[in-house]
Amino acid sequence: MKRAEFLQFLRSIFATEEAELLCTEFFTLLPRYVDLELSGQNAAQLLPQVQHHFGQCPECYEVYQALLKATRPEEDHR
């Protein structure tokens, strides 16, 4: 295990909560989270369990980043 992976593993252990969001539950809430962000609302405040899951699961965070990138309107680069 690489040092960065090990440190992420340790951070996720110490950041655990009594009630953790499972990946399946995360994927159910993810579209709503992204919609909230795109509409300018504070998604992290409205769905804190999703925000917390980002720190626990790098794979889910990557899916979130990809979805966010795919759904953001392209900026006008004139």
C-alpha positions in Angstrom: 0.0 0.0 0.0 1.4 3.4 -0.9 1.9 6.0 1.7 -0.9 8.3 0.3 -3.4 5.4 0.3 -2.4 4.4 3.8 -2.9 8.0 5.1 -6.4 8.1 3.3 -7.2 4.8 5.0 -6.3 6.2 8.4 -8.3 9.4 7.8 -11.3 7.4 6.9 -11.1 5.2 10.0 -10.9 8.2 12.3 -13.7 10.0 10.4 -16.3 7.3 10.8 -19.6 8.1 12.3 -22.1 5.9 14.1 -24.4 5.8 11.1 -22.5 5.6 7.8 -24.0 6.1 4.4 -23.6 3.0 2.2 -22.4 3.3 -1.4 -25.8 2.2 -2.6 -27.5 4.9 -0.5 -24.9 7.4 -1.8 -25.8 6.6 -5.4 -29.5 7.2 -4.6 -28.7 10.7 -3.2 -26.0 11.7 -5.7 -28.2 13.1 -8.4 -30.0 15.3 -5.9 -26.7 16.5 -4.5 -25.4 17.5 -7.9 -28.7 19.2 -8.8 -28.5 21.2 -5.6 -25.0 22.3 -6.4 -25.8 23.2 -10.0 -28.7 25.3 -8.7 -26.4 27.3 -6.4 -27.6 25.7 -3.2 -25.4 24.5 -0.4 -25.5 20.8 -1.1 -23.0 19.9 1.6 -25.3 21.6 4.2 -28.5 20.1 2.9 -27.1 16.5 2.5 -24.2 16.3 4.9 -24.2 12.5 4.8 -23.2 12.6 1.1 -20.5 15.2 1.8 -19.2 12.9 4.6 -19.2 9.9 2.3 -16.8 11.7 -0.1 -14.1 11.5 2.6 -14.8 7.9 3.3 -15.0 6.5 -0.3 -12.6 7.8 -3.0 -14.4 5.7 -5.6 -17.7 7.4 -4.9 -16.0 10.7 -4.9 -14.6 10.0 -8.4 -18.1 9.1 -9.6 -19.4 12.4 -8.2 -16.6 14.4 -9.9 -17.4 12.7 -13.2 -21.1 13.4 -12.9 -20.6 17.0 -11.9 -18.3 17.5 -14.9 -20.8 15.9 -17.2 -23.7 17.9 -16.0 -22.1 21.3 -15.7 -22.8 23.6 -18.6 -19.7 24.3 -20.6 -18.3 27.8 -20.0 -18.1 30.2 -22.8 -14.4 30.6 -23.6 -14.5 33.7 -25.8 
